[in-house]
Amino acid sequence: MKNKKYHSLRWQITLLILVGAIVFSSVILLVTYRYVDKILTDSIIEEGRIVAENVAELAAEKLIEDDIVALKTMIEKYKYYSSIEYILIEDFNNQVKTDTYNGKIPSELVHANMYNENSTKGFSVKVIQIVSQNIAVFDILQPVKEGLLGFVRIGMKKSAVDEKVKETIFRIGLVFFIGTFLAIILAVFIITLQINRPIAYLTETASKISMGEFNIPVQVKTKNEIGILGEAIERMRESLKTSIERLRNR
């Protein structure tokens, strides 16, 4: 009779736990990614909206006076914000009055038609890909006096959100990886203690019984299916022992 090749139950269960942990962690990371991305996107847009409102309020009088120098001076202090890519101030005809590009405005921004009938009701947001600079921005448009005087456009760097999302997901993923690794080690220990050892003991005992050793009682203290199996093997041992003793006494 050929010896059959068996696979350890401990490692089969461990593999199952590992696959389950990976699937569960992947789902959690995906949900977390979308949640964090939404939170950070809303946050940077809100930051841009607040700046746009402040600039629009300060720019109103200067647009009336057509004071380009004052407008330029006003927006220069904002260009050092790490999350702001640009600031444009346009008149009511969408003609740029001043900007932080010093006149070298990317064509994608010039051709982006942000003005519509809803623009005068409040700020609006549009994602624009500036190919010439290989960046994407949240282009925030804020009307000045309901668009009667003009508009303020602020570009918030989308990369600022992407970098924070990647950093956050990396940290969460690292925690999940360490947690999963420790959970698997604990699972292997529990499996070895609660399942693998009793099964190995019963396997060895059944092998001894098959070789005619009936004097060693089966002792399994677990209160589960393994315990039931141990009791069944013990009854079999006693039955075989009694039957063989009867045959010998004839």
C-alpha angles and dihedrals in degrees: 000000000000119000111248120226113235130193120224112258089213093061093042091056091042090053090049091051091047093052091046091049092050092049092046093047091048092053092047092048092049092050090044091049092054093045095048091044091053094046094048093043091052089046096053092044090051089049090052092046092054092049091046092051091050092048092046091052093049093042097054097083093040091052090053090051091041088229100167094172092055091047090051092049091048096055096040092079091058097055091078092064105113093222096048118087099179147341123216127185115200133184123235089277091057092250111146112245097180140347144177091247091073090236096311095110116172113250091237089066094044092052095041104106102209097162119098137143091275094053092083091058096064145308121323132196132215130174111231126188110215099203095183090061097030093233138117124220140188100237105209118195120198119183118228109225091347091311095300091116100028144272140284117218121193124184114212114197112249088199088068088064094042093052093049091047092051091047092049094046090047091055093045091045091051091052090048091048093052091043092049092048092051091044091053092050089050091046092051090050092050092045091050092047100041104029116011099050096048091047091048089049093050091047091053092045093049089049091053091049090052087054091054101262104138102153100081112082120223110247117189116154100184116117098219141073091301089056090051089050090050091052090050091052090048091053089048090051093051092046093050092045092051093046093050092047090053091051091050093050094055 
